[in-house]
Amino acid sequence: MEDDIAFVQADDDLTQEYDELAARSFGHPVGDITHLRGHADVRVAVRAGRVVAGGLGILTSQFFGGTAVPTACLAVGSVAPEERGARLAARMVHERLRPLRERGAVISTISTISNGYARRMGWEAPVPVFGWAVSSDDLKRSFPTGDLDIEHGLTKDALDLQQELARQWNGPVQRPDWWSTWTTAKNALTTYRFTRPGEPVAGWVSLTTKRGDRHGMELVVHDFWSSDPDCAAAMLAFLGRHNSRAQTVQFRRGALPPYPLLLHNLHRHRVVADAWHPWMLRILDVQAALRLRGWPADLDLEIPVEIGDERPGSSHRYLLRICAGSADLTPVRTDGAVAFTRGQFAVWYAGGYRSPAAARLSGVRTRCEKALTTLVRATSGQEPWLPEHF
């Protein structure tokens, strides 16, 4: 029965019990439950004194339109196998989001293999996500080393560069101070900085390695941040110089920014793309999310829109105004020129529709082609990309 379950913030004992439950549910230990103990909100569902579900929530921000928007990043959600099938996961998600919304989150991001389930709860994937694998010999042959110095270690100026570059995309996390310490320890990362003599850091790459099954090693890139194409080429050439030990360089899903430098410059086009489950975005508060997002200063539009509600089958009509870098919604009674479901609105918000055709073929309804074109242009100036994993 639903009233048999209590949803509570986990203390140390309940967190330990949830840690054990998650290992049983996922089929392997989940280190983040303990690693993020001091940074995440841990919520669990308790029935008869026993933890039956739980998950982590991280209150942080993501960049959209160059501005940091408060977000609830959900991670490590699981339900005991014997409790599945009774919508406990959906109720658990609601309880995990509630305290983060109260603390200011207006959007939410997850990365899940249960995309259909997440979609029914209001999330949608703004962009496909790929991991890449390429021969280290091909990298070495295809990219020039350039004149950059290479230094080992992650420094504050490298982290500052990462945040500066992250603003140029829709979706990267505004990484808190503890983020790099957590990910470095969690993944045993090694970082290399690339600089020109007398200049600030131009780029950096973090990677992890492990011994191969028979000989050599496996090399996986986790972070790839470059301020210009020459630096990016030098970083790829550096990775290629691991060819004596690593036959293949793997770029973890989302590690490479969505620009074509790798594919356009390979001497031999034998890179392997591996599609992964995508990150998904949900708008928790439509008005606040629009108000807090960054907008082009020269953008000036006024379009009636219809946006789906969190309740299935319902929607609201608004007049959307964007002017001088600000946006607002005013409720109206007139029909919208463009109609979004809640999920479609999240994709548009993230710049996921690169053309009116893409929006139409995704199901966005319009009575005015010009209005749809204008709306697509409003968010497509920056591409969606989420390099972080949580």
C-alpha positions in Angstrom: 0.0 0.0 0.0 1.2 3.5 -0.7 0.7 4.7 2.8 3.1 2.0 4.0 6.0 3.9 2.6 7.8 6.9 4.1 10.1 9.1 2.0 12.9 10.6 4.1 16.3 12.3 3.9 18.8 9.6 4.7 21.0 9.7 7.7 24.3 7.7 7.8 22.6 4.4 8.7 19.9 4.7 6.0 22.6 5.8 3.5 24.6 2.7 4.2 21.4 0.6 3.8 20.7 2.3 0.5 24.3 1.7 -0.6 23.7 -2.0 -0.1 20.4 -1.9 -1.9 21.8 -0.1 -4.9 24.6 -2.7 -5.2 22.0 -5.4 -5.3 19.8 -3.4 -7.7 22.5 -2.4 -10.1 24.4 -5.7 -9.8 27.6 -3.9 -8.7 28.8 -1.5 -6.0 28.0 2.2 -6.6 30.8 4.3 -5.2 29.0 7.7 -5.7 26.6 7.0 -2.9 29.5 7.4 -0.4 31.7 9.6 -2.5 29.0 12.3 -2.8 27.7 12.0 0.8 28.7 15.5 1.7 27.5 17.1 -1.5 24.3 15.4 -2.5 20.8 15.2 -1.0 20.2 11.5 -0.3 16.5 10.4 -0.2 15.2 7.0 0.5 11.8 5.2 0.6 11.3 3.1 3.8 8.8 0.4 4.2 8.5 -1.4 7.6 11.9 -0.1 8.6 13.6 -1.3 5.5 15.0 0.9 2.6 13.3 -0.1 -0.6 14.3 2.7 -3.0 16.4 5.8 -3.1 18.6 8.2 -5.0 20.9 11.2 -5.0 20.1 14.8 -5.9 22.8 17.4 -6.6 21.8 21.1 -6.5 24.1 22.9 -8.9 23.7 25.0 -12.1 24.0 24.3 -15.9 24.9 26.8 -18.5 22.2 27.8 -21.0 22.7 30.8 -23.2 25.9 31.6 -21.4 24.1 31.9 -18.0 24.1 29.5 -15.1 20.6 28.1 -14.4 19.9 26.3 -11.1 19.4 22.6 -11.7 18.7 19.4 -10.0 21.0 16.7 -11.2 19.6 13.3 -10.3 21.8 10.2 -10.0 21.9 6.6 -8.7 18.2 6.2 -8.5 17.1 2.6 -7.9 14.3 0.5 -6.6 14.7 -2.9 -4.9 14.0 -5.6 -7.6 11.2 -7.1 -5.4 9.5 -3.7 -5.3 9.4 -2.9 -9.0 6.2 -2.5 -11.0 4.2 -0.4 -8.6 5.3 3.1 -9.8 7.6 3.5 -6.8 10.3 4.9 -9.0 8.1 7.8 -10.2 7.1 8.6 -6.6 10.7 8.4 -5.6 11.7 10.9 -8.3 9.0 13.3 -7.1 10.3 13.1 -3.5 13.9 13.6 -4.7 13.0 16.7 -6.7 10.9 18.3 -4.1 13.7 19.6 -1.7 15.8 20.7 -4.7 13.0 22.6 -6.2 12.4 24.3 -2.8 16.1 25.3 -2.8 15.8 27.0 -6.3 16.2 24.3 -9.0 14.1 25.3 -12.1 15.4 22.5 -14.4 16.5 19.0 -13.9 18.9 16.7 -15.7 19.3 12.9 -15.6 21.2 10.3 -17.5 19.3 7.1 -17.6 18.9 3.9 -19.6 15.2 4.0 -18.9 14.5 6.7 -21.5 10.9 5.9 -22.1 10.1 5.9 -18.4 11.9 9.3 -17.9 10.1 10.7 -20.9 6.7 9.9 -19.4 7.8 11.9 -16.3 8.6 14.9 -18.4 12.3 14.6 -19.4 13.5 14.6 -23.0 16.9 14.1 -24.7 18.1 17.4 -26.4 20.8 15.6 -28.4 22.2 12.2 -29.3 25.2 11.1 -27.3 28.2 9.2 -28.6 31.4 7.7 -27.3 34.3 7.4 -29.8 37.1 5.0 -30.4 40.0 5.8 -32.8 43.3 4.2 -33.5 46.2 5.9 -31.6 48.3 5.5 -34.8 45.7 7.4 -36.8 45.7 10.2 -34.3 49.4 10.4 -34.3 49.5 10.5 -38.1 46.6 12.9 -38.6 47.2 15.8 -36.2 50.2 18.1 -35.8 51.9 18.4 -32.4 52.2 22.2 -32.7 54.3 24.4 -30.5 52.5 23.9 -27.2 54.2 22.9 -23.9 52.6 20.0 -22.1 52.5 19.9 -18.3 51.1 17.4 -15.9 48.4 18.2 -13.3 45.2 20.2 -12.9 45.5 23.8 -11.9 43.1 26.6 -11.0 43.7 28.4 -14.3 42.8 25.2 -16.2 39.6 24.9 -14.2 38.9 28.6 -15.0 39.4 27.9 -18.7 36.9 25.0 -18.4 34.2 27.2 -17.0 34.9 29.9 -19.6 34.6 27.3 -22.4 31.5 25.6 -20.8 29.5 28.9 -21.2 29.8 28.5 -24.9 27.5 25.5 -24.9 24.0 24.6 -23.6 24.1 22.1 -20.8 27.6 21.9 -19.2 27.6 22.0 -15.4 28.9 25.0 -13.6 31.2 22.7 -11.7 31.4 23.3 -7.9 34.8 23.5 -6.2 34.5 19.8 -5.1 33.7 18.5 -8.6 37.2 17.9 -9.9 38.4 16.4 -6.7 35.5 13.9 -6.8 35.9 12.9 -10.4 39.7 12.7 -10.2 39.5 10.4 -7.2 36.5 8.4 -8.5 38.1 7.7 -12.0 41.8 7.8 -11.1 42.2 10.6 -13.7 45.5 12.0 -14.9 45.4 15.5 -16.4 47.7 17.3 -18.9 47.7 21.0 -19.6 48.7 22.6 -22.9 50.2 26.1 -23.0 52.1 28.4 -25.3 55.2 30.1 -23.9 54.2 33.0 -21.7 50.5 32.5 -22.3 47.6 31.1 -20.1 46.5 27.5 -20.4 45.1 26.9 -23.9 43.6 23.5 -23.2 43.6 20.4 -21.0 42.8 16.7 -21.2 42.1 14.2 -18.4 42.3 10.5 -19.0 42.4 7.2 -17.2 44.3 4.1 -18.0 44.2 0.4 -17.0 46.3 -2.6 -18.0 45.2 -4.4 -21.1 44.0 -8.0 -21.0 47.2 -9.3 -22.6 49.6 -6.4 -22.9 49.7 -2.6 -23.1 46.9 -0.5 -21.7 43.4 0.8 -22.3 43.2 4.6 -22.5 39.9 6.5 -21.9 39.5 10.3 -22.2 37.1 11.9 -19.8 37.7 15.6 -20.3 38.8 17.4 -23.5 38.8 21.2 -23.3 40.5 23.4 -25.9 40.3 27.1 -26.6 41.3 26.9 -30.3 41.6 24.3 -33.1 45.4 24.3 -33.1 45.5 23.4 -29.4 42.8 20.7 -29.9 44.9 19.2 -32.7 48.0 19.2 -30.5 45.9 17.5 -27.7 44.8 14.8 -30.2 48.4 14.3 -31.4 49.5 13.9 -27.8 46.9 11.2 -27.3 48.2 9.6 -30.4 51.7 9.4 -29.0 50.4 6.8 -26.5 50.4 4.4 -29.5 53.3 2.4 -28.1 51.2 1.3 -25.2 47.5 1.9 -26.2 46.3 0.6 -29.6 43.0 2.6 -29.3 42.1 5.9 -27.7 38.5 5.9 -26.4 36.6 9.1 -25.7 34.0 8.5 -23.1 30.4 9.4 -24.0 30.1 13.2 -24.2 33.8 13.8 -23.7 34.4 15.3 -27.1 32.6 18.6 -27.8 30.2 18.4 -30.8 32.5 20.0 -33.3 33.9 18.0 -36.3 37.7 18.5 -35.8 38.3 14.8 -35.2 36.2 13.5 -38.1 37.3 16.1 -40.6 41.1 15.6 -40.1 41.6 11.9 -39.7 44.0 10.5 -42.3 41.9 7.3 -42.4 38.2 7.5 -41.5 37.9 4.4 -39.4 36.7 5.9 -36.1 34.1 3.9 -34.3 31.0 5.7 -32.8 29.1 4.1 -30.0 25.7 5.5 -29.2 24.9 5.7 -25.5 21.8 6.6 -23.5 21.5 10.3 -23.7 21.2 13.0 -21.0 17.7 14.2 -20.6 16.4 17.6 -19.5 13.1 18.5 -17.7 11.8 22.0 -17.2 10.5 22.2 -13.6 9.4 25.9 -13.7 8.8 27.2 -17.2 8.6 30.9 -16.2 11.7 30.9 -14.0 13.7 28.8 -16.4 13.1 31.3 -19.2 13.8 34.2 -17.0 17.1 32.8 -15.7 18.4 31.6 -19.0 20.8 33.8 -21.1 19.4 35.3 -24.3 21.1 37.2 -27.2 21.0 40.9 -26.5 19.8 41.7 -30.0 16.9 39.2 -30.0 13.4 40.8 -30.1 10.4 38.6 -30.5 6.8 38.2 -29.3 5.1 34.9 -30.2 2.0 33.2 -28.7 3.0 29.6 -27.6 1.4 26.6 -26.0 3.4 24.6 -23.6 2.4 21.2 -22.1 1.8 20.9 -18.4 3.4 18.3 -16.1 0.0 16.7 -16.1 -0.5 14.5 -19.2 -2.8 16.0 -21.8 -3.0 19.5 -20.3 -1.2 22.7 -21.5 -1.0 26.4 -21.0 -1.1 29.3 -23.4 1.3 32.1 -23.2 2.7 35.1 -25.0 6.4 34.6 -25.1 8.5 37.8 -25.1 12.3 37.9 -25.5 13.9 41.4 -25.7 17.2 42.9 -24.6 18.5 39.7 -23.1 15.4 39.0 -21.0 12.4 36.6 -21.5 9.0 36.4 -19.9 5.7 34.6 -20.3 2.2 36.2 -20.0 -0.8 33.9 -19.8 -3.2 34.5 -22.7 -6.4 32.9 -24.1 -5.5 32.9 -27.7 -4.2 29.8 -29.5 -0.4 29.5 -29.8 1.4 29.9 -33.1 3.7 27.1 -31.9 2.7 24.2 -29.5 5.3 22.3 -27.5 4.9 19.3 -25.2 6.8 19.7 -22.0 9.6 17.5 -23.4 9.7 19.3 -26.7 10.0 22.6 -24.9 13.0 21.2 -23.0 14.7 20.3 -26.3 14.0 23.8 -27.7 15.3 25.4 -24.5 18.6 23.5 -24.8 19.0 24.4 -28.5 18.4 20.9 -29.6 16.3 21.8 -32.7 18.9 23.0 -35.2 16.2 23.7 -37.9 12.5 24.2 -38.2 12.4 20.8 -40.1 14.0 19.1 -37.1 11.4 20.6 -34.8 8.4 19.6 -37.0 9.7 16.1 -37.5 10.0 15.8 -33.7 6.3 16.6 -33.3 6.4 20.3 -32.6 3.1 21.7 -34.0 2.9 25.1 -35.6 0.3 27.3 -37.4 3.0 29.8 -38.5 6.2 28.6 -40.2 7.8 32.0 -39.6 7.1 31.8 -35.8 8.7 28.4 -35.6 11.7 29.5 -37.6 12.1 32.5 -35.2 11.8 30.4 -32.1 14.4 27.8 -33.4 16.9 30.6 -34.1 16.4 32.0 -30.6 18.1 29.0 -29.0 20.2 27.4 -31.7 23.1 29.9 -31.4 24.7 27.5 -28.9 24.7 23.7 -29.2 23.7 21.3 -26.5 26.5 19.4 -24.8 26.7 17.7 -21.4 30.3 16.4 -20.8 29.7 15.7 -17.1 28.7 12.3 -15.7 26.8 12.0 -12.4 
